């Protein structure tokens, strides 16, 4: 790797990955491409100053001309594709954006890579790598037992997971047809710093801090395997360095939790901190216990009951294992949201979008 393009690099996982790579690969040149839609936030890249080793470009992976210029001008030899619409609820309400970004965007990105890497560009094909970040949701829903493996048949149940399944197949086709040196990773639910407040864990943290209702779908028994975002970044780095082209690698945290378990744990952590921290109690004066804020709401359509990942392949081939337990990670995450109140307050107020529109224009 010399010139790395990170698409969706101002989002949650992408932003964490850029910070991780700047810390562990200081000699690597990183170009972030992000269209700064509602979940893209330049504050996620705070502290990364533009210069010879890092630059930011506002743009859309659906725009071939932008990609064509970037690949040629920057001599891109490595791509990590985080750019995606990813919230299931939003995909139910408005699926078109998911098909455009996740399907057509991935196709357009691959086609730009094909032009510059296969059809006679400035980078030799054997020096290239394309890593596509996907999700375990493409596999559908598990029963009470069993785990997703890389051989599990795809069975997506939401417009979001269907769009990601489609993008996975396009990546596979471009590897087998054109020789793109592509690797796909399918990860379990991530959590950690910079996650957009609509997702379960940050939503529950912020609402619990403020004494607001904690909406839980159905009976709260849906199970997910939770992966701390820095562990995910380490896994992607391993797949970039050592993953076999044409292969997929499942990445999980080995931490199956029911939604109710997570919400109750978040309440307990915040109550515990508020009881011993007068400043925190002053900022968030709700008296608790915060478990009393839990409200069961109507389940969403097509809500998969359980996901769980078998990480045996990436462990055996690439030597990766998660290092952060869920109990450690959730405490670190709660503390991050407590310490970074201005970040999420700007998001909830819409202030950051007004700032970026002024800086960059467009929509």
C-alpha positions in Angstrom: 0.0 0.0 0.0 1.2 3.5 -0.9 -1.9 5.5 -1.8 -5.0 4.4 0.0 -8.5 5.6 -0.9 -11.0 5.3 2.0 -14.5 5.8 0.8 -17.0 6.8 3.4 -14.1 7.7 5.6 -15.9 10.5 7.4 -18.5 8.0 8.8 -18.4 5.9 12.0 -16.3 2.9 11.1 -14.5 4.6 8.2 -13.4 7.5 10.5 -12.1 5.1 13.2 -10.2 3.2 10.5 -8.5 6.3 9.2 -7.4 7.3 12.7 -6.2 3.7 13.2 -4.2 3.7 10.0 -2.7 7.1 10.6 -1.5 5.8 14.0 -0.2 2.4 12.8 0.9 3.2 9.2 2.3 6.8 9.5 4.1 6.5 6.1 0.9 5.6 4.2 -0.8 8.3 2.1 -4.6 8.3 2.8 -7.2 10.0 0.7 -10.7 10.1 2.2 -13.7 10.4 -0.1 -17.0 11.1 1.5 -20.1 12.9 0.2 -20.9 14.2 3.8 -24.5 13.0 3.8 -26.3 13.0 7.1 -24.0 10.5 8.8 -20.7 11.7 7.3 -19.0 14.2 9.7 -15.7 15.9 9.3 -15.4 16.1 13.1 -14.9 12.3 13.0 -11.5 13.1 11.3 -10.6 15.8 13.9 -6.8 16.0 14.4 -5.9 14.7 10.9 -4.5 17.7 9.2 -4.4 17.9 5.4 -0.9 17.5 4.0 1.4 15.0 2.2 0.0 12.1 4.2 -3.7 12.9 4.3 -6.3 14.6 2.3 -10.1 14.9 2.1 -12.3 15.0 -1.0 -16.0 15.6 -0.9 -17.6 13.4 -3.5 -20.0 10.5 -4.2 -18.9 7.0 -5.2 -21.8 7.0 -7.7 -19.9 9.8 -9.7 -17.6 8.0 -12.1 -15.9 11.2 -13.2 -14.9 12.1 -9.6 -13.5 8.6 -9.1 -11.8 8.5 -12.5 -10.0 11.8 -11.7 -9.0 10.6 -8.2 -7.6 7.2 -9.3 -5.5 9.0 -12.0 -4.4 12.0 -10.1 -3.6 10.2 -6.8 -2.3 7.0 -8.3 -4.6 5.0 -6.0 -3.4 1.4 -5.5 -5.6 0.4 -2.5 -9.3 1.0 -1.8 -11.2 0.3 1.4 -14.9 0.8 0.7 -16.9 1.9 3.7 -19.3 4.1 1.8 -22.8 2.8 2.4 -26.3 3.6 3.6 -26.5 1.3 6.7 -29.5 2.0 8.9 -32.2 -0.7 8.5 -35.0 1.5 9.6 -34.1 4.1 7.0 -34.0 1.4 4.3 -37.5 0.4 5.2 -38.8 4.0 4.9 -36.7 4.9 1.8 -35.0 2.0 0.0 -34.0 3.9 -3.1 -31.0 5.6 -1.5 -29.7 2.2 -0.4 -29.9 0.8 -3.9 -28.2 3.8 -5.4 -25.2 4.0 -3.0 -24.7 0.4 -1.9 -25.3 -1.2 -5.3 -24.6 1.4 -8.0 -22.0 3.1 -5.9 -20.0 -0.1 -5.4 -20.3 -0.9 -9.1 -19.1 2.5 -10.1 -16.1 2.3 -7.7 -15.1 -1.1 -9.0 -15.4 0.1 -12.6 -13.1 3.0 -11.9 -10.7 0.6 -10.4 -11.0 -1.7 -13.4 -10.1 1.2 -15.7 -7.0 2.2 -13.8 -5.8 -1.2 -12.6 -6.7 -3.6 -15.4 -7.2 -1.6 -18.6 -3.7 0.0 -18.6 -3.4 2.5 -15.8 -0.4 3.9 -13.9 -0.5 1.2 -11.2 0.5 -2.4 -11.8 -2.4 -4.9 -11.1 -0.3 -7.0 -8.8 0.3 -4.0 -6.5 -3.4 -3.3 -6.0 -6.0 -4.3 -3.4 -9.7 -3.6 -3.1 -11.4 -4.3 0.3 -15.2 -4.2 0.5 -16.7 -3.8 3.9 -20.0 -5.6 4.3 -22.3 -7.0 7.0 -23.4 -10.2 8.5 -27.0 -9.1 7.8 -26.6 -10.5 4.2 -27.0 -14.0 5.7 -30.5 -13.4 7.1 -31.6 -14.6 10.5 -30.3 -17.5 12.7 -32.3 -19.7 15.0 -31.4 -20.1 18.7 -28.2 -22.0 17.8 -25.6 -22.0 15.1 -23.3 -19.4 13.5 -22.8 -17.6 10.2 -19.8 -18.9 8.3 -18.4 -17.7 5.0 -20.3 -20.6 3.3 -23.7 -19.6 4.7 -26.1 -18.9 1.9 -27.2 -15.3 1.5 -30.8 -14.7 2.6 -31.2 -10.9 3.2 -34.5 -9.8 4.8 -34.4 -6.0 4.6 -33.8 -3.5 1.7 -30.5 -2.6 3.5 -29.2 -6.2 3.7 -30.4 -6.9 0.1 -28.4 -3.9 -1.2 -25.3 -5.1 0.7 -25.8 -8.6 -0.6 -26.0 -7.3 -4.1 -22.8 -5.2 -3.7 -21.0 -8.3 -2.3 -21.9 -10.3 -5.5 -20.7 -7.4 -7.7 -17.3 -7.4 -5.9 -17.0 -11.2 -6.4 -17.9 -10.8 -10.1 -15.3 -8.2 -10.7 -12.6 -10.4 -9.1 -13.5 -13.4 -11.1 -14.2 -11.6 -14.4 -11.6 -8.8 -14.4 -9.0 -10.0 -11.9 -9.6 -7.2 -9.4 -7.7 -8.2 -6.3 -10.7 -7.9 -4.1 -11.4 -9.1 -0.5 -14.8 -8.8 1.2 -15.3 -8.7 5.0 -18.7 -9.3 6.6 -18.8 -7.9 10.1 -21.2 -8.1 13.0 -22.7 -5.1 14.8 -20.1 -2.4 15.6 -20.1 0.0 18.5 -17.7 2.6 19.8 -16.7 6.3 19.4 -18.3 8.5 16.6 -21.3 6.2 16.0 -24.2 8.2 14.6 -26.9 8.7 17.3 -29.7 6.8 15.4 -28.0 3.4 16.1 -29.0 1.4 19.2 -26.1 1.9 21.6 -25.5 5.7 21.1 -29.2 6.3 21.1 -29.6 4.6 24.4 -26.6 6.3 25.9 -27.8 9.8 24.9 -31.4 9.2 25.9 -30.4 7.6 29.2 -28.2 10.5 30.1 -31.0 13.0 29.4 -33.7 11.0 31.1 -35.6 10.4 27.9 -37.6 7.2 26.9 -35.5 4.2 25.8 -37.4 2.6 22.9 -36.8 -1.1 22.6 -38.3 -3.1 19.6 -40.6 -6.0 20.3 -39.7 -8.0 23.4 -36.1 -6.9 23.4 -34.9 -10.4 22.8 -33.2 -9.8 19.4 -29.6 -11.0 19.6 -26.6 -9.5 17.9 -22.9 -10.3 18.1 -21.2 -7.0 19.1 -17.7 -5.9 17.8 -15.8 -3.0 19.2 -14.9 -0.7 16.3 -11.1 -0.7 16.9 -11.1 -4.5 16.8 -12.9 -4.2 13.5 -10.2 -1.8 12.2 -7.5 -4.2 13.2 -9.3 -7.0 11.3 -9.6 -4.9 8.1 -5.9 -4.0 8.3 -5.1 -7.8 8.6 -7.4 -8.6 5.6 -5.7 -5.8 3.6 -2.2 -7.1 4.4 -2.7 -10.9 4.3 -6.2 -11.7 2.9 -6.4 -13.8 -0.2 -7.9 -12.1 -3.2 -11.4 -13.5 -4.0 -12.0 -14.5 -0.4 -14.5 -13.3 2.2 -13.7 -13.1 5.9 -16.3 -13.0 8.7 -15.5 -10.6 11.6 -17.3 -10.9 14.9 -16.7 -9.8 18.5 -17.7 -13.1 20.1 -20.2 -11.1 22.3 -23.8 -12.2 21.7 -26.2 -10.0 23.6 -29.9 -9.4 23.6 -31.0 -5.8 23.0 -32.5 -5.7 26.5 -29.2 -6.8 28.1 -27.4 -3.9 26.4 -30.0 -1.3 27.3 -30.1 -2.4 30.9 -26.2 -2.4 31.1 -26.0 1.1 29.7 -28.6 2.2 32.3 -26.6 0.6 35.1 -23.3 2.1 34.0 -24.7 5.6 33.7 -26.5 5.4 37.1 -23.3 4.2 38.7 -21.3 7.1 37.2 -23.9 9.7 38.2 -23.9 8.4 41.8 -20.2 9.1 42.2 -19.7 12.1 39.9 -21.3 15.3 41.0 -20.5 17.1 37.8 -22.2 14.4 35.7 -25.2 14.5 38.0 -25.3 18.3 37.5 -25.3 18.0 33.7 -27.8 15.2 33.7 -30.0 15.6 36.8 -32.3 12.6 36.1 -32.6 10.7 39.4 -33.0 7.2 38.1 -33.0 4.3 38.1 -32.8 4.7 34.3 -34.1 1.2 33.6 -37.5 2.8 34.4 -37.2 4.7 31.1 -37.4 1.5 29.0 -40.4 1.4 26.7 -41.3 -1.5 24.4 -42.4 -0.4 21.0 -43.8 -2.1 17.9 -41.2 -4.3 16.2 -40.0 -3.2 12.8 -40.9 -5.2 9.7 -38.6 -8.1 8.9 -36.6 -7.8 12.1 -34.0 -10.6 12.1 -34.0 -12.4 15.5 -30.4 -13.4 15.9 -27.0 -12.9 14.3 -23.8 -14.7 15.4 -20.5 -14.9 13.6 -18.0 -17.8 13.3 -14.6 -16.1 13.1 -12.6 -19.3 12.6 -11.4 -18.4 9.1 -9.9 -15.0 9.9 -8.4 -16.3 13.1 -6.7 -19.3 11.4 -5.6 -17.5 8.2 -4.8 -14.0 9.4 -4.1 -14.4 13.1 -6.8 -11.9 14.1 -8.9 -12.1 17.3 -10.9 -9.5 19.1 -9.0 -7.9 21.9 -11.7 -5.8 23.6 -14.4 -7.6 25.6 -18.0 -6.2 25.4 -17.9 -5.2 29.1 -14.7 -3.2 28.5 -15.9 -1.8 25.2 -19.3 -0.6 26.4 -17.8 1.2 29.3 -15.3 2.9 27.0 -18.1 3.9 24.7 -20.4 5.3 27.4 -17.4 7.3 28.7 -16.7 8.6 25.2 -20.2 9.9 24.7 -20.2 11.5 28.1 -16.8 13.2 27.3 -17.9 14.3 23.8 -21.2 15.9 24.4 -20.5 18.8 21.9 -20.1 16.2 19.1 -23.5 14.6 19.5 -25.3 17.9 20.4 -24.2 19.4 17.1 -25.5 16.4 15.2 -28.8 16.4 17.0 -29.2 20.1 16.4 -28.3 19.9 12.7 -25.5 22.5 13.3 -22.8 20.4 11.7 -24.8 20.0 8.4 -25.3 23.8 8.1 -21.5 24.3 8.6 -20.6 21.8 5.9 -23.0 23.2 3.4 -21.5 26.6 4.0 -17.9 25.2 3.6 -18.5 22.8 0.7 -21.8 23.7 -0.9 -24.1 21.3 -2.6 -26.4 18.9 -0.8 
